[in-house]
Amino acid sequence: MTISPAEVPTSEAARVGPGPLVCPLDLRARSAAALVGFLASTPRILQDEALSLSSETVRSRASAVMAELSAGAVHVISTTWTIPLPWFALVDPAQRRVVLASAQDDPERQVSWRVAMADARRRIARALEVVKRSLGDDGPAKVLADTGRWLEHFHPHSAVELDYGGLVQLLEDKDLLEDTSAADVNAIIDALEADDAEEVALRYETLREFWGELARRERHG
């Protein structure tokens, strides 16, 4: 994937470029990571049906591929069926890009945010500090800490994109347009900092309702 620095919103304290900005897809490493995740989350009977080799052999080979990244990191990380909510702390909710297409399976259909690396690191660091103070080191704080470490692998004048990927094909236009996930997560961080438990609960309920529907689809197909 290639984009121009002009396509990335920046704060006065951030710089992006020079361009073009190129994001390698890292397909081999990401496939290995997906295999490791599959082995960790599926029952043995399903593994035996899906794999032509033993799960031990597949895990060993996939782990060897991932070990090749010891000095770096994959440029693309992804999850299925959901977006880890702490990831929304990366972005400015006002910078959301929504492209609706005539059909839900159109590859042009998307929801995404772009942010300068310096801004992303600053936002994650602030969110981590607030969340650790309010909720401790586990759960959301661990996701934020892991995300912050991942960002440190890349050039300070690069950029980050958060997008919904194939999830846009599961959501109606109305749902995409009315989705407030990024705003809700950022509001929760502000509310935690202000010790506003009522606002935290209100925003979390909105997030639970939106992403809970996708979780139900994952469980029941």
Summary of the structure (lengths in Angstrom):
residues: 221
radius of gyration: 18.7
end to end distance: 30.7
largest distance: 54.4
contacts: 587
relative contact order: 0.14
helix: 57%
strand: 9%
